[in-house]
Amino acid sequence: MTHKLTSYILKNPPNEVAKTSKSKSSKAERRAAKQSKGGKEEEEGGSNEGEEEAEAAPPSPPPAEPVKVKKSKKDKHEREDDDWSADTSAEAVRQRAEDLNAGVATLATNDDLERSTTERLEIFFEFVKVRMGPAKLPTKEIVAEAERLDCKDKAVMALVELLLDSESEVLARAKANAGLFQRFVVGNAKAQKYLLGALEKLAERYSKVADKFANILKGLYDLDILEEEAIIEWGAKVSKKYVSKELSTKLHENAEPFIAWLKEAEEEDDSDDDDDDATGVAVTFTSAASEALSVVKPEPSSAAEAASPAAAEDDEDIDIDAI
């Protein structure tokens, strides 16, 4: 009803009665003329008929102009970007793989951080266990995994269980993996406490480790895996957090000579270095865990030095049994 042709017809209705009667009379006359006059009149009648029909038909309305839709630049750009084909170049495939791996890693990280500390330590334990073998351990990957799981302090307990699990080769294995342990414990007092706890558990498993506990502490101290503050703090209190109180007491007793040596060395560091050099006495720690510290004295350079009262006084000041 809104079309222009409909509006035109409604506004200009044809005179149907007059045009219908006129049309009928004209047609009858043309038929009679055709029969009497022949083909010529038939042609003229045909042309007249066309003229009559043309006059009777209402004039056709002008064609409607097509509606022009203005296309914005945004639509043009959207059509240009609407490309469903995937880039199959090597660079594009590599980039998509990296994006996918990053997304999966993010989801895995968020999921793992929601786990308990014990579960995260188990994940770290399996991660290191899979990478153990004849080849060198990937230090950076192991440290990154511990940081990802947010268990770097306690992760040293898993490292001790995996890497130092031996009755007679604890120090040899610690030396082979010193760099990895240092990445976890250097400057980290909490990690060193957990490391000492893991060593107690190792001593619970192997009696020889318990007997040589002082040697093990000394070796880890020399490898810069344990610091003297952590060892002295551990030796100050017997704890049953990791092992029984009886075993903890035994370990502290076995380590007492080394701890005493550390305390004495700390006190000597606070004193005047010139006085230490004048004594000419070097203190060393023996290899046996049950033995006390021994004192090694240099030979006197001359008979006068050997007989000097000062040297005799120095000898009398050092009491091995007291140490």
C-alpha positions in Angstrom: 0.0 0.0 0.0 3.0 2.3 0.3 4.2 1.8 -3.2 4.1 4.7 -5.6 2.1 2.8 -8.2 -0.6 1.9 -5.7 -0.9 5.5 -4.6 -1.1 6.7 -8.2 -3.9 4.2 -9.0 -5.9 5.2 -5.9 -5.6 8.9 -6.8 -6.4 8.4 -10.6 -9.0 5.7 -11.0 -9.8 4.9 -14.8 -13.3 5.3 -16.3 -13.9 1.6 -16.6 -17.6 1.7 -18.0 -16.9 4.2 -20.9 -13.6 2.6 -21.9 -15.1 -0.9 -21.8 -18.1 0.0 -24.1 -15.9 1.9 -26.4 -13.5 -0.9 -26.6 -16.3 -3.4 -27.4 -17.8 -1.2 -30.2 -14.4 -0.6 -31.8 -13.6 -4.3 -31.8 -17.0 -5.2 -33.6 -16.4 -2.5 -36.2 -12.9 -3.8 -36.8 -14.1 -7.3 -37.3 -16.7 -6.2 -40.0 -14.0 -4.0 -41.7 -11.7 -7.0 -41.9 -14.3 -9.2 -43.5 -15.3 -6.5 -46.2 -12.2 -4.6 -47.0 -9.5 -7.2 -46.8 -6.0 -7.3 -45.4 -5.3 -3.6 -45.8 -8.1 -2.5 -43.5 -7.0 -5.3 -41.2 -3.6 -3.7 -41.0 -5.1 -0.3 -40.4 -7.5 -1.7 -37.9 -4.6 -3.4 -36.2 -2.8 -0.1 -35.9 -5.9 1.6 -34.7 -6.5 -1.1 -32.2 -3.0 -0.6 -30.9 -3.7 3.1 -30.6 -7.0 2.5 -28.8 -5.4 0.1 -26.4 -2.6 2.5 -25.8 -5.1 5.3 -25.1 -7.1 3.1 -22.8 -4.1 2.0 -20.7 -3.2 4.3 -17.9 0.2 5.9 -18.1 2.8 3.9 -16.3 4.3 5.6 -13.3 7.9 6.7 -13.4 10.3 4.0 -12.1 11.2 4.3 -8.6 14.7 5.5 -8.0 16.9 2.9 -6.2 17.8 3.8 -2.7 21.5 4.5 -2.3 23.1 3.1 0.8 26.2 4.9 1.9 29.0 2.5 2.8 31.3 3.6 5.5 35.0 3.1 5.6 34.6 0.8 8.6 32.4 -1.6 6.6 35.1 -1.6 3.9 37.9 -2.5 6.4 35.7 -5.2 8.0 35.2 -6.8 4.6 38.9 -6.6 3.9 39.8 -8.2 7.3 37.1 -10.9 6.9 39.6 -13.4 5.7 38.9 -17.0 6.8 42.0 -18.5 5.3 44.8 -19.3 7.8 48.4 -18.3 7.2 50.4 -21.5 6.7 53.8 -20.0 6.6 56.5 -21.5 9.0 56.7 -18.3 11.0 52.9 -18.1 11.5 52.7 -21.8 12.5 55.5 -21.2 15.0 53.8 -18.2 16.5 50.5 -20.0 16.9 52.3 -22.8 18.6 54.0 -20.4 21.0 50.7 -18.7 21.8 49.1 -22.0 22.4 51.9 -23.3 24.6 51.8 -20.0 26.6 48.1 -20.3 27.1 48.3 -23.9 28.2 51.2 -23.0 30.6 49.2 -20.2 32.1 46.2 -22.5 32.7 48.5 -25.1 34.2 50.2 -22.6 36.5 46.9 -21.2 37.8 45.7 -24.8 38.4 48.9 -25.9 40.2 49.0 -22.9 42.5 45.6 -23.9 43.8 47.0 -27.2 45.0 48.4 -27.8 48.5 52.1 -27.4 49.3 52.5 -31.2 49.5 51.0 -31.7 46.0 53.2 -29.0 44.5 56.3 -30.6 46.0 55.2 -33.9 44.5 54.9 -32.2 41.1 58.4 -30.8 41.5 59.8 -34.1 42.7 58.5 -35.9 39.5 59.7 -33.0 37.3 63.3 -33.4 38.6 63.1 -37.2 38.6 62.2 -37.3 34.9 65.3 -35.2 34.1 67.7 -37.3 36.0 70.2 -39.3 34.0 73.8 -39.4 32.7 73.4 -35.9 31.3 73.8 -32.8 33.4 70.6 -31.6 35.1 69.0 -28.5 33.5 69.6 -26.1 36.4 67.6 -23.2 34.9 64.6 -25.4 34.1 64.5 -26.9 37.6 64.8 -23.5 39.3 62.1 -22.1 37.1 59.8 -25.0 37.9 60.3 -24.5 41.6 59.5 -20.8 41.2 56.4 -21.6 39.1 55.1 -23.9 41.8 56.0 -21.3 44.5 57.9 -24.0 46.6 61.5 -22.9 46.2 62.3 -23.0 49.9 61.0 -26.5 50.5 62.1 -27.8 47.1 65.6 -28.5 48.5 64.1 -31.4 50.5 63.1 -33.1 47.2 66.6 -32.4 45.8 68.3 -34.0 48.8 66.0 -37.1 48.5 66.7 -37.4 44.8 70.3 -36.3 44.4 72.0 -37.2 47.8 70.3 -40.5 48.4 73.4 -42.6 49.2 75.0 -44.2 52.2 78.6 -43.4 51.4 78.6 -40.8 48.5 76.6 -37.9 49.9 79.5 -35.4 49.6 80.5 -36.7 46.2 77.0 -36.2 44.9 76.6 -32.9 46.6 79.8 -31.7 44.9 78.5 -32.8 41.5 75.3 -30.8 42.0 76.7 -27.9 44.0 75.6 -25.3 41.4 72.0 -26.5 41.5 71.9 -26.5 45.3 73.5 -23.0 45.5 70.7 -21.6 43.3 68.2 -22.6 46.0 70.0 -22.0 49.3 72.5 -19.1 48.9 71.1 -16.2 50.8 68.0 -18.2 51.7 67.9 -19.0 55.4 64.6 -20.9 55.2 65.9 -23.1 52.4 69.0 -24.0 54.5 66.8 -25.0 57.4 64.8 -27.3 55.2 68.0 -28.7 53.8 69.2 -29.6 57.3 65.9 -31.2 58.0 66.2 -33.3 54.8 69.7 -34.3 55.9 68.2 -35.5 59.2 65.8 -37.7 57.2 68.7 -39.0 55.2 70.5 -39.9 58.5 67.3 -41.7 59.6 67.5 -43.9 56.5 71.3 -44.6 56.6 73.2 -45.1 59.9 76.5 -44.3 58.3 75.2 -40.9 57.4 74.3 -40.3 61.0 77.8 -41.4 62.1 79.5 -39.0 59.6 77.0 -36.2 60.1 79.7 -33.7 61.1 81.8 -34.5 58.0 78.7 -34.0 55.8 78.0 -30.6 57.4 81.7 -29.6 56.9 81.6 -30.7 53.3 78.4 -28.8 52.5 79.9 -25.8 54.3 83.0 -25.9 52.1 80.8 -26.2 49.0 79.0 -23.0 50.0 75.7 -24.9 50.3 75.4 -24.4 54.0 76.3 -21.2 55.8 77.8 -21.1 59.3 74.8 -19.1 60.7 72.4 -21.8 59.6 74.5 -24.6 61.1 75.1 -22.9 64.4 71.4 -22.1 64.7 70.5 -25.7 63.9 73.0 -26.9 66.6 71.5 -24.7 69.3 68.4 -26.8 69.7 67.4 -30.4 69.5 64.2 -30.8 67.5 61.9 -33.7 66.7 60.3 -32.0 63.7 61.8 -34.4 61.1 63.1 -37.3 63.1 62.8 -38.8 66.6 64.2 -36.9 69.5 66.7 -39.7 70.2 68.2 -39.5 66.7 68.1 -35.7 66.7 70.1 -35.7 69.9 72.7 -38.2 68.4 73.1 -36.0 65.3 73.7 -32.9 67.4 76.3 -34.8 69.5 78.1 -36.0 66.4 78.1 -32.5 64.9 79.2 -30.8 68.1 82.9 -30.7 67.3 82.3 -29.0 64.0 79.8 -26.6 65.5 82.3 -25.7 68.2 85.0 -25.1 65.6 82.6 -22.8 63.7 81.9 -20.8 66.9 85.6 -20.5 67.7 86.4 -19.4 64.1 83.6 -16.8 64.4 85.1 -15.5 67.6 88.6 -15.4 66.1 87.2 -13.3 63.2 86.1 -10.7 65.7 89.5 -10.5 67.3 92.5 -8.7 65.9 94.0 -10.4 62.8 97.5 -9.4 63.8 97.3 -11.3 67.1 96.1 -14.4 65.1 99.1 -14.2 62.8 101.5 -13.9 65.7 100.5 -17.2 67.3 101.5 -19.3 64.2 98.9 -21.9 65.0 96.5 -23.3 62.3 93.3 -25.1 63.4 92.0 -27.9 61.1 89.0 -30.1 61.3 89.6 -33.9 61.1 87.8 -36.2 58.8 86.3 -38.5 61.4 83.0 -37.3 62.8 83.7 -38.6 66.3 87.1 -37.0 66.6 87.7 -33.5 68.1 89.4 -30.6 66.4 93.2 -31.1 66.1 95.8 -28.4 66.3 98.7 -28.3 63.8 101.7 -26.4 64.9 104.5 -25.3 62.4 108.0 -26.4 63.2 110.2 -23.7 64.9 112.6 -22.1 62.4 115.5 -22.1 64.9 116.5 -23.4 68.4 116.0 -19.9 69.8 112.4 -19.8 68.8 111.8 -23.3 70.2 113.2 -22.3 73.5 111.6 -18.9 73.7 109.2 -18.3 76.6 106.6 -16.8 74.2 106.4 -20.0 72.3 106.0 -22.0 75.5 103.2 -19.8 76.6 101.4 -20.3 73.3 101.7 -24.1 73.7 100.3 -23.9 77.2 97.3 -21.8 76.1 96.0 -24.5 73.7 94.2 -27.4 75.4 93.1 -30.0 72.8 90.9 -31.8 75.3 89.1 -28.6 76.2 88.3 -28.0 72.5 
